[in-house]
Amino acid sequence: MALNKRGSPSKIQVVKNAGFTVDPNFLAEMVLKQVPKKSLSVDQLHAALKSIGVVNYGSDDMNVLIDRLKAIGFTILK
């Protein structure tokens, strides 16, 4: 059976508007592995996220992460 060509080829344009998202539970687990004493400041939390590779996040994302960390026993100092 032969293939029949119909139409002409056209260029496909790919538009990427979304990025990857990281689960806050995963981030909390990674921070727990880095800081087993469960006490850190906000600056140390920023440094921990940067060492994991997370550099672009908003204040809402940080609040969710801080709430998750507090839920597992962390104390977050200002």
NUFIDREN-882886 format. One record per residue: x, y, z of N, C-alpha, C, O in turn. Coordinates in nm, 2 decimals. Atoms other than C-alpha are relative to their C-alpha. Layout:
@npx = X, npy = Y, npz = Z, capx = X, capy = Y, capz = Z, cpx = X, cpy = Y, cpz = Z, opx = X, opy = Y, opz = Z
...
END
This chain:
@npx = 0.08, npy = -0.12, npz = 0.00, capx = 0.00, capy = 0.00, capz = 0.00, cpx = 0.09, cpy = 0.12, cpz = 0.00, opx = 0.17, opy = 0.14, opz = 0.09
@npx = -0.08, npy = -0.12, npz = 0.02, capx = 0.15, capy = 0.33, capz = -0.11, cpx = -0.06, cpy = 0.11, cpz = 0.08, opx = -0.18, opy = 0.12, opz = 0.09
@npx = 0.05, npy = -0.12, npz = -0.07, capx = 0.12, capy = 0.65, capz = 0.09, cpx = -0.02, cpy = 0.11, cpz = -0.11, opx = 0.06, opy = 0.13, opz = -0.19
@npx = 0.03, npy = -0.11, npz = 0.09, capx = -0.04, capy = 0.94, capz = -0.10, cpx = 0.02, cpy = 0.13, cpz = 0.08, opx = -0.03, opy = 0.15, opz = 0.19
@npx = -0.02, npy = -0.13, npz = -0.06, capx = 0.08, capy = 1.29, capz = -0.02, cpx = -0.11, cpy = 0.10, cpz = -0.04, opx = -0.15, opy = 0.11, opz = -0.15
@npx = 0.11, npy = -0.09, npz = 0.03, capx = -0.20, capy = 1.54, capz = 0.02, cpx = 0.04, cpy = 0.14, cpz = 0.07, opx = 0.08, opy = 0.14, opz = 0.18
@npx = -0.03, npy = -0.14, npz = -0.05, capx = -0.14, capy = 1.92, capz = 0.07, cpx = 0.15, cpy = 0.02, cpz = 0.00, opx = 0.23, opy = -0.06, opz = -0.06
@npx = -0.14, npy = -0.04, npz = 0.00, capx = 0.19, capy = 2.09, capz = 0.12, cpx = 0.05, cpy = 0.01, cpz = 0.15, opx = -0.03, opy = 0.05, opz = 0.24
@npx = -0.05, npy = -0.01, npz = -0.14, capx = 0.41, capy = 2.09, capz = 0.43, cpx = 0.00, cpy = 0.15, cpz = 0.05, opx = 0.02, opy = 0.24, opz = -0.02
@npx = 0.00, npy = -0.14, npz = -0.06, capx = 0.37, capy = 2.39, capz = 0.67, cpx = 0.08, cpy = -0.01, cpz = 0.13, opx = 0.08, opy = -0.11, opz = 0.20
@npx = -0.08, npy = -0.01, npz = -0.12, capx = 0.59, capy = 2.50, capz = 0.95, cpx = -0.09, cpy = 0.00, cpz = 0.13, opx = -0.19, opy = 0.07, opz = 0.13
@npx = 0.07, npy = 0.00, npz = -0.13, capx = 0.47, capy = 2.42, capz = 1.30, cpx = 0.06, cpy = 0.10, cpz = 0.10, opx = 0.18, opy = 0.10, opz = 0.12
@npx = -0.05, npy = -0.09, npz = -0.10, capx = 0.50, capy = 2.70, capz = 1.55, cpx = -0.03, cpy = -0.04, cpz = 0.14, opx = -0.15, opy = -0.07, opz = 0.17
@npx = 0.02, npy = 0.05, npz = -0.14, capx = 0.55, capy = 2.60, capz = 1.91, cpx = 0.02, cpy = 0.12, cpz = 0.09, opx = 0.11, opy = 0.20, opz = 0.08
@npx = 0.00, npy = -0.11, npz = -0.09, capx = 0.47, capy = 2.86, capz = 2.17, cpx = 0.00, cpy = -0.06, cpz = 0.15, opx = -0.09, opy = -0.14, opz = 0.18
@npx = -0.01, npy = 0.05, npz = -0.14, capx = 0.58, capy = 2.79, capz = 2.53, cpx = -0.03, cpy = 0.12, cpz = 0.09, opx = 0.05, opy = 0.22, opz = 0.10
@npx = 0.03, npy = -0.10, npz = -0.09, capx = 0.41, capy = 3.00, capz = 2.79, cpx = 0.01, cpy = -0.05, cpz = 0.15, opx = 0.02, opy = 0.03, opz = 0.24
@npx = 0.00, npy = 0.06, npz = -0.13, capx = 0.43, capy = 2.77, capz = 3.09, cpx = 0.14, cpy = -0.05, cpz = 0.04, opx = 0.22, opy = -0.08, opz = -0.05
@npx = -0.13, npy = 0.06, npz = -0.05, capx = 0.72, capy = 2.66, capz = 3.31, cpx = -0.03, cpy = -0.12, cpz = 0.08, opx = -0.15, opy = -0.16, opz = 0.09
@npx = 0.02, npy = 0.12, npz = -0.09, capx = 0.77, capy = 2.37, capz = 3.54, cpx = -0.05, cpy = 0.05, cpz = 0.14, opx = -0.01, opy = 0.16, opz = 0.18
@npx = 0.04, npy = -0.04, npz = -0.13, capx = 0.61, capy = 2.38, capz = 3.88, cpx = 0.05, cpy = -0.11, cpz = 0.09, opx = 0.07, opy = -0.23, opz = 0.05
@npx = -0.05, npy = 0.09, npz = -0.10, capx = 0.75, capy = 2.22, capz = 4.19, cpx = -0.09, cpy = -0.01, cpz = 0.12, opx = -0.14, opy = 0.09, opz = 0.17
@npx = 0.09, npy = 0.02, npz = -0.11, capx = 0.54, capy = 2.06, capz = 4.46, cpx = 0.05, cpy = 0.05, cpz = 0.13, opx = 0.17, opy = 0.03, opz = 0.16
@npx = -0.05, npy = -0.05, npz = -0.13, capx = 0.57, capy = 2.24, capz = 4.80, cpx = 0.04, cpy = -0.11, cpz = 0.09, opx = 0.13, opy = -0.09, opz = 0.18
@npx = -0.04, npy = 0.12, npz = -0.08, capx = 0.58, capy = 1.90, capz = 4.97, cpx = 0.14, cpy = -0.05, cpz = -0.03, opx = 0.21, opy = -0.08, opz = 0.06
@npx = -0.13, npy = 0.04, npz = 0.04, capx = 0.88, capy = 1.81, capz = 4.77, cpx = 0.11, cpy = 0.10, cpz = 0.05, opx = 0.21, opy = 0.06, opz = 0.10
@npx = -0.09, npy = -0.10, npz = -0.05, capx = 1.05, capy = 2.14, capz = 4.85, cpx = 0.02, cpy = -0.01, cpz = 0.15, opx = 0.13, opy = 0.00, opz = 0.20
@npx = -0.02, npy = 0.01, npz = -0.14, capx = 0.98, capy = 2.10, capz = 5.22, cpx = 0.08, cpy = -0.12, cpz = 0.04, opx = 0.16, opy = -0.12, opz = 0.13
@npx = -0.08, npy = 0.12, npz = -0.02, capx = 1.13, capy = 1.75, capz = 5.21, cpx = 0.15, cpy = 0.03, cpz = -0.03, opx = 0.24, opy = -0.02, opz = 0.04
@npx = -0.13, npy = -0.03, npz = 0.03, capx = 1.44, capy = 1.88, capz = 5.04, cpx = 0.07, cpy = 0.10, cpz = 0.10, opx = 0.18, opy = 0.08, opz = 0.13
@npx = -0.05, npy = -0.09, npz = -0.10, capx = 1.48, capy = 2.16, capz = 5.29, cpx = 0.02, cpy = -0.07, cpz = 0.13, opx = 0.12, opy = -0.05, opz = 0.20
@npx = -0.02, npy = 0.08, npz = -0.12, capx = 1.44, capy = 1.91, capz = 5.57, cpx = 0.13, cpy = -0.08, cpz = 0.00, opx = 0.19, opy = -0.10, opz = 0.10
@npx = -0.13, npy = 0.07, npz = 0.02, capx = 1.73, capy = 1.71, capz = 5.43, cpx = 0.12, cpy = 0.09, cpz = 0.02, opx = 0.22, opy = 0.05, opz = 0.07
@npx = -0.11, npy = -0.09, npz = -0.01, capx = 1.94, capy = 2.02, capz = 5.42, cpx = 0.02, cpy = 0.06, cpz = 0.14, opx = 0.13, opy = 0.09, opz = 0.19
@npx = 0.00, npy = -0.06, npz = -0.13, capx = 1.84, capy = 2.16, capz = 5.76, cpx = -0.07, cpy = -0.09, cpz = 0.10, opx = -0.19, opy = -0.08, opz = 0.13
@npx = 0.06, npy = 0.10, npz = -0.08, capx = 1.78, capy = 1.87, capz = 6.00, cpx = -0.04, cpy = 0.06, cpz = 0.14, opx = -0.12, opy = 0.00, opz = 0.21
@npx = 0.04, npy = -0.05, npz = -0.13, capx = 1.76, capy = 2.10, capz = 6.31, cpx = -0.13, cpy = 0.07, cpz = 0.00, opx = -0.18, opy = 0.11, opz = 0.11
@npx = 0.13, npy = -0.05, npz = 0.01, capx = 1.43, capy = 2.24, capz = 6.19, cpx = -0.01, cpy = 0.15, cpz = 0.05, opx = -0.12, opy = 0.18, opz = 0.10
@npx = 0.01, npy = -0.14, npz = -0.03, capx = 1.51, capy = 2.61, capz = 6.25, cpx = 0.08, cpy = 0.07, cpz = -0.10, opx = 0.20, opy = 0.05, opz = -0.11
@npx = -0.08, npy = -0.08, npz = 0.10, capx = 1.61, capy = 2.86, capz = 5.99, cpx = -0.07, cpy = 0.13, cpz = -0.02, opx = -0.19, opy = 0.15, opz = 0.01
@npx = 0.05, npy = -0.13, npz = 0.03, capx = 1.56, capy = 3.22, capz = 5.89, cpx = -0.05, cpy = 0.01, cpz = -0.14, opx = -0.03, opy = -0.09, opz = -0.22
@npx = 0.05, npy = -0.02, npz = 0.14, capx = 1.39, capy = 3.35, capz = 5.58, cpx = 0.11, cpy = 0.01, cpz = -0.10, opx = 0.10, opy = -0.05, opz = -0.21
@npx = -0.12, npy = 0.00, npz = 0.09, capx = 1.73, capy = 3.43, capz = 5.43, cpx = 0.06, cpy = -0.13, cpz = -0.03, opx = 0.10, opy = -0.16, opz = -0.14
@npx = -0.05, npy = 0.13, npz = 0.02, capx = 1.85, capy = 3.08, capz = 5.49, cpx = -0.09, cpy = -0.08, cpz = -0.08, opx = -0.05, opy = -0.17, opz = -0.16
@npx = 0.10, npy = 0.07, npz = 0.09, capx = 1.53, capy = 2.95, capz = 5.33, cpx = 0.02, cpy = 0.04, cpz = -0.14, opx = 0.02, opy = -0.05, opz = -0.23
@npx = -0.03, npy = -0.04, npz = 0.14, capx = 1.60, capy = 3.16, capz = 5.02, cpx = 0.13, cpy = -0.07, cpz = -0.05, opx = 0.13, opy = -0.11, opz = -0.16
@npx = -0.13, npy = 0.06, npz = 0.05, capx = 1.96, capy = 3.02, capz = 5.01, cpx = -0.02, cpy = -0.15, cpz = -0.02, opx = 0.03, opy = -0.20, opz = -0.11
@npx = 0.03, npy = 0.15, npz = 0.02, capx = 1.83, capy = 2.66, capz = 5.05, cpx = -0.08, cpy = -0.02, cpz = -0.13, opx = -0.04, opy = -0.12, opz = -0.20
@npx = 0.08, npy = 0.01, npz = 0.12, capx = 1.58, capy = 2.71, capz = 4.77, cpx = 0.10, cpy = 0.02, cpz = -0.12, opx = 0.09, opy = -0.05, opz = -0.22
@npx = -0.09, npy = -0.03, npz = 0.11, capx = 1.86, capy = 2.86, capz = 4.55, cpx = 0.09, cpy = -0.12, cpz = -0.02, opx = 0.13, opy = -0.15, opz = -0.13
@npx = -0.08, npy = 0.11, npz = 0.02, capx = 2.08, capy = 2.56, capz = 4.62, cpx = -0.07, cpy = -0.12, cpz = -0.06, opx = 0.00, opy = -0.21, opz = -0.12
@npx = 0.08, npy = 0.10, npz = 0.07, capx = 1.80, capy = 2.33, capz = 4.51, cpx = -0.01, cpy = 0.03, cpz = -0.14, opx = -0.03, opy = -0.07, opz = -0.23
@npx = 0.02, npy = -0.04, npz = 0.14, capx = 1.77, capy = 2.52, capz = 4.19, cpx = -0.12, cpy = 0.08, cpz = -0.02, opx = -0.16, opy = 0.11, opz = -0.14
@npx = 0.12, npy = -0.08, npz = 0.01, capx = 1.45, capy = 2.72, capz = 4.26, cpx = 0.04, cpy = 0.14, cpz = 0.02, opx = 0.08, opy = 0.18, opz = 0.13
@npx = -0.04, npy = -0.14, npz = -0.01, capx = 1.52, capy = 3.08, capz = 4.18, cpx = -0.12, cpy = 0.10, cpz = -0.03, opx = -0.10, opy = 0.22, opz = 0.00
@npx = 0.11, npy = -0.09, npz = 0.04, capx = 1.19, capy = 3.22, capz = 4.04, cpx = -0.13, cpy = -0.04, cpz = 0.07, opx = -0.19, opy = -0.13, opz = 0.02
@npx = 0.13, npy = 0.03, npz = -0.08, capx = 0.90, capy = 3.23, capz = 4.29, cpx = -0.05, cpy = 0.13, cpz = 0.06, opx = 0.02, opy = 0.22, opz = 0.07
@npx = 0.06, npy = -0.11, npz = -0.06, capx = 0.66, capy = 3.47, capz = 4.43, cpx = -0.03, cpy = -0.01, cpz = 0.15, opx = 0.00, opy = -0.11, opz = 0.21
@npx = 0.03, npy = 0.00, npz = -0.15, capx = 0.55, capy = 3.57, capz = 4.78, cpx = -0.10, cpy = -0.10, cpz = 0.04, opx = -0.10, opy = -0.16, opz = 0.15
@npx = 0.11, npy = 0.10, npz = -0.03, capx = 0.24, capy = 3.35, capz = 4.76, cpx = 0.06, cpy = -0.14, cpz = 0.01, opx = 0.03, opy = -0.22, opz = 0.09
@npx = -0.06, npy = 0.13, npz = -0.01, capx = 0.46, capy = 3.05, capz = 4.68, cpx = 0.08, cpy = -0.02, cpz = 0.12, opx = 0.09, opy = -0.12, opz = 0.18
@npx = -0.08, npy = 0.01, npz = -0.12, capx = 0.69, capy = 3.13, capz = 4.97, cpx = -0.08, cpy = -0.02, cpz = 0.12, opx = -0.05, opy = -0.09, opz = 0.21
@npx = 0.09, npy = 0.02, npz = -0.12, capx = 0.40, capy = 3.16, capz = 5.21, cpx = -0.05, cpy = -0.14, cpz = 0.01, opx = -0.07, opy = -0.20, opz = 0.12
@npx = 0.05, npy = 0.14, npz = 0.00, capx = 0.27, capy = 2.82, capz = 5.10, cpx = 0.11, cpy = -0.09, cpz = 0.05, opx = 0.09, opy = -0.18, opz = 0.13
@npx = -0.11, npy = 0.08, npz = -0.04, capx = 0.62, capy = 2.67, capz = 5.15, cpx = 0.02, cpy = 0.02, cpz = 0.15, opx = 0.05, opy = -0.08, opz = 0.22
@npx = -0.02, npy = -0.03, npz = -0.14, capx = 0.66, capy = 2.84, capz = 5.49, cpx = -0.11, cpy = -0.07, cpz = 0.09, opx = -0.08, opy = -0.13, opz = 0.19
@npx = 0.10, npy = 0.07, npz = -0.07, capx = 0.32, capy = 2.70, capz = 5.60, cpx = 0.02, cpy = -0.15, cpz = 0.00, opx = 0.00, opy = -0.22, opz = 0.11
@npx = -0.03, npy = 0.14, npz = 0.00, capx = 0.42, capy = 2.35, capz = 5.49, cpx = 0.12, cpy = -0.03, cpz = 0.10, opx = 0.11, opy = -0.14, opz = 0.17
@npx = -0.11, npy = 0.02, npz = -0.09, capx = 0.75, capy = 2.38, capz = 5.68, cpx = -0.04, cpy = 0.01, cpz = 0.15, opx = 0.00, opy = -0.07, opz = 0.23
@npx = 0.05, npy = -0.02, npz = -0.13, capx = 0.57, capy = 2.50, capz = 5.99, cpx = -0.08, cpy = -0.12, cpz = 0.04, opx = -0.08, opy = -0.17, opz = 0.16
@npx = 0.09, npy = 0.12, npz = -0.02, capx = 0.33, capy = 2.20, capz = 5.96, cpx = 0.08, cpy = -0.12, cpz = 0.04, opx = 0.04, opy = -0.21, opz = 0.11
@npx = -0.08, npy = 0.11, npz = -0.04, capx = 0.62, capy = 1.96, capz = 5.99, cpx = 0.10, cpy = 0.03, cpz = 0.11, opx = 0.19, opy = -0.05, opz = 0.13
@npx = -0.08, npy = -0.03, npz = -0.12, capx = 0.78, capy = 2.13, capz = 6.29, cpx = 0.11, cpy = 0.10, cpz = -0.01, opx = 0.19, opy = 0.12, opz = 0.08
@npx = -0.10, npy = -0.10, npz = 0.02, capx = 1.00, capy = 2.40, capz = 6.15, cpx = -0.03, cpy = 0.13, cpz = 0.07, opx = -0.15, opy = 0.16, opz = 0.09
@npx = 0.02, npy = -0.14, npz = -0.05, capx = 1.05, capy = 2.74, capz = 6.32, cpx = 0.07, cpy = 0.09, cpz = -0.10, opx = 0.19, opy = 0.08, opz = -0.13
@npx = -0.05, npy = -0.10, npz = 0.10, capx = 1.09, capy = 3.02, capz = 6.06, cpx = 0.02, cpy = 0.13, cpz = 0.07, opx = -0.07, opy = 0.19, opz = 0.12
@npx = -0.03, npy = -0.13, npz = -0.06, capx = 1.27, capy = 3.33, capz = 6.20, cpx = 0.00, cpy = 0.10, cpz = -0.11, opx = 0.05, opy = 0.08, opz = -0.22
@npx = 0.00, npy = -0.11, npz = 0.10, capx = 1.23, capy = 3.66, capz = 6.03, cpx = 0.13, cpy = 0.07, cpz = 0.00, opx = 0.15, opy = 0.16, opz = -0.08
END
